[in-house]
Amino acid sequence: QVQLVESGGGLVQAGGSLRLSCIASGNVESILALGWYRQAPGKQRELVAPFPPGGSKNYADSVKGRFTMSRDNAKNTVYLQMNDLKPEDTAVYYCAADALGRDYWGQGTQVTVSS
């Protein structure tokens, strides 16, 4: 089993920044890949940033140059640094892991960007 807990969401004005965190616990050695996803009201969940990143080309086009995913192995934590936030970035952000033959999801953290 793998558990994921996100934090760091909140309300921010357009142009502002937030850093999301996702702490993994349990069988973390089994994690093959991690990613940040988001789901806006009335829209499908979309991949925002994968890890391993494979370069910035794997980021969603809408966040390239603004969002950066990083990882601290010692803390079993992945981060999503979000800069120059836009109202269209408003969504629930989820951390997901590919491990033990299935996907694991966190509970999500709400990000709201006001114009």
DOMI-144152 format. One record per residue (C-alpha): x, y, z. Coordinates in Angstrom, 3 decimals, decimal comma, padded with zeros to 6 digits. Layout:
<rogus>
{xx = X | yy = Y | zz = Z}
...
</rogus>
This chain:
<rogus>
{xx = 000,000 | yy = 000,000 | zz = 000,000}
{xx = 001,032 | yy = 003,558 | zz = -000,690}
{xx = -000,497 | yy = 006,603 | zz = 000,962}
{xx = -000,297 | yy = 010,100 | zz = -000,498}
{xx = -001,173 | yy = 013,309 | zz = 001,321}
{xx = -001,221 | yy = 016,652 | zz = -000,475}
{xx = -001,022 | yy = 020,084 | zz = 001,105}
{xx = -000,284 | yy = 023,666 | zz = 000,189}
{xx = -003,388 | yy = 024,660 | zz = -001,703}
{xx = -005,275 | yy = 027,848 | zz = -001,047}
{xx = -006,594 | yy = 031,088 | zz = -002,452}
{xx = -004,188 | yy = 033,297 | zz = -004,362}
{xx = -004,479 | yy = 036,255 | zz = -006,693}
{xx = -003,606 | yy = 035,965 | zz = -010,347}
{xx = 000,131 | yy = 036,272 | zz = -010,836}
{xx = 000,852 | yy = 034,776 | zz = -007,455}
{xx = 002,600 | yy = 031,556 | zz = -006,496}
{xx = 001,915 | yy = 028,448 | zz = -004,482}
{xx = 003,920 | yy = 025,353 | zz = -003,686}
{xx = 002,081 | yy = 022,104 | zz = -003,287}
{xx = 003,550 | yy = 019,183 | zz = -001,384}
{xx = 002,775 | yy = 015,486 | zz = -001,559}
{xx = 004,124 | yy = 013,199 | zz = 001,125}
{xx = 004,269 | yy = 009,512 | zz = 000,309}
{xx = 004,255 | yy = 006,789 | zz = 002,935}
{xx = 003,923 | yy = 003,054 | zz = 003,061}
{xx = 005,672 | yy = 000,987 | zz = 000,401}
{xx = 007,411 | yy = 003,995 | zz = -001,181}
{xx = 010,186 | yy = 001,853 | zz = -002,658}
{xx = 007,607 | yy = 000,336 | zz = -004,990}
{xx = 006,686 | yy = 003,662 | zz = -006,587}
{xx = 007,594 | yy = 003,646 | zz = -010,277}
{xx = 006,322 | yy = 007,068 | zz = -011,196}
{xx = 004,583 | yy = 010,051 | zz = -009,659}
{xx = 002,577 | yy = 012,825 | zz = -011,089}
{xx = 000,491 | yy = 015,859 | zz = -010,330}
{xx = -002,981 | yy = 016,016 | zz = -011,817}
{xx = -005,754 | yy = 018,529 | zz = -011,547}
{xx = -009,486 | yy = 018,603 | zz = -012,054}
{xx = -011,459 | yy = 021,758 | zz = -012,555}
{xx = -015,243 | yy = 021,876 | zz = -012,067}
{xx = -017,015 | yy = 020,279 | zz = -015,010}
{xx = -013,769 | yy = 019,137 | zz = -016,619}
{xx = -011,878 | yy = 015,890 | zz = -016,847}
{xx = -008,865 | yy = 015,248 | zz = -014,693}
{xx = -005,666 | yy = 016,162 | zz = -016,524}
{xx = -001,991 | yy = 015,417 | zz = -016,040}
{xx = -000,089 | yy = 018,528 | zz = -015,067}
{xx = 003,428 | yy = 017,301 | zz = -014,366}
{xx = 004,890 | yy = 013,799 | zz = -014,325}
{xx = 007,903 | yy = 012,407 | zz = -012,469}
{xx = 010,332 | yy = 011,300 | zz = -013,745}
{xx = 009,766 | yy = 014,479 | zz = -015,707}
{xx = 011,519 | yy = 013,448 | zz = -018,875}
{xx = 012,116 | yy = 017,097 | zz = -019,467}
{xx = 009,696 | yy = 019,970 | zz = -019,507}
{xx = 008,107 | yy = 018,641 | zz = -022,669}
{xx = 006,037 | yy = 016,291 | zz = -020,566}
{xx = 004,332 | yy = 019,101 | zz = -018,691}
{xx = 000,886 | yy = 020,137 | zz = -019,801}
{xx = 001,190 | yy = 022,884 | zz = -022,393}
{xx = -000,910 | yy = 025,172 | zz = -020,244}
{xx = 001,636 | yy = 025,124 | zz = -017,397}
{xx = 004,972 | yy = 024,964 | zz = -019,226}
{xx = 007,331 | yy = 027,619 | zz = -018,009}
{xx = 005,195 | yy = 028,300 | zz = -014,939}
{xx = 005,023 | yy = 025,013 | zz = -012,993}
{xx = 007,952 | yy = 022,894 | zz = -011,837}
{xx = 007,824 | yy = 019,521 | zz = -010,176}
{xx = 010,620 | yy = 018,404 | zz = -007,882}
{xx = 011,298 | yy = 015,601 | zz = -005,442}
{xx = 013,034 | yy = 015,222 | zz = -002,081}
{xx = 013,780 | yy = 011,533 | zz = -001,708}
{xx = 014,921 | yy = 011,910 | zz = 001,891}
{xx = 011,501 | yy = 013,253 | zz = 002,830}
{xx = 009,504 | yy = 011,044 | zz = 000,442}
{xx = 007,978 | yy = 014,238 | zz = -000,809}
{xx = 007,261 | yy = 015,686 | zz = -004,233}
{xx = 006,530 | yy = 019,331 | zz = -004,809}
{xx = 004,756 | yy = 021,350 | zz = -007,423}
{xx = 005,979 | yy = 024,927 | zz = -007,580}
{xx = 003,367 | yy = 027,012 | zz = -009,346}
{xx = 004,239 | yy = 030,523 | zz = -010,462}
{xx = 002,338 | yy = 033,181 | zz = -012,383}
{xx = -000,929 | yy = 031,523 | zz = -011,496}
{xx = -003,961 | yy = 032,216 | zz = -013,645}
{xx = -007,679 | yy = 031,900 | zz = -012,890}
{xx = -007,808 | yy = 028,915 | zz = -015,267}
{xx = -005,420 | yy = 027,089 | zz = -012,927}
{xx = -008,238 | yy = 026,869 | zz = -010,387}
{xx = -008,805 | yy = 023,189 | zz = -009,671}
{xx = -008,358 | yy = 020,415 | zz = -007,150}
{xx = -004,796 | yy = 019,200 | zz = -007,463}
{xx = -004,007 | yy = 015,546 | zz = -006,880}
{xx = -000,821 | yy = 013,617 | zz = -006,406}
{xx = -000,769 | yy = 010,153 | zz = -007,960}
{xx = 001,650 | yy = 007,249 | zz = -007,851}
{xx = 002,114 | yy = 004,196 | zz = -010,020}
{xx = 003,067 | yy = 001,383 | zz = -007,659}
{xx = 002,411 | yy = -002,280 | zz = -007,020}
{xx = 000,521 | yy = -002,655 | zz = -010,271}
{xx = -002,032 | yy = 000,070 | zz = -009,650}
{xx = -002,513 | yy = 003,803 | zz = -009,254}
{xx = -002,718 | yy = 005,487 | zz = -005,879}
{xx = -004,271 | yy = 008,912 | zz = -005,340}
{xx = -004,180 | yy = 011,479 | zz = -002,618}
{xx = -007,266 | yy = 013,273 | zz = -001,356}
{xx = -006,491 | yy = 016,423 | zz = -003,320}
{xx = -005,866 | yy = 020,037 | zz = -002,375}
{xx = -007,915 | yy = 022,966 | zz = -003,651}
{xx = -006,196 | yy = 025,769 | zz = -005,527}
{xx = -008,272 | yy = 028,846 | zz = -006,278}
{xx = -006,872 | yy = 031,727 | zz = -008,298}
{xx = -008,802 | yy = 034,975 | zz = -008,248}
{xx = -008,634 | yy = 037,497 | zz = -011,067}
</rogus>
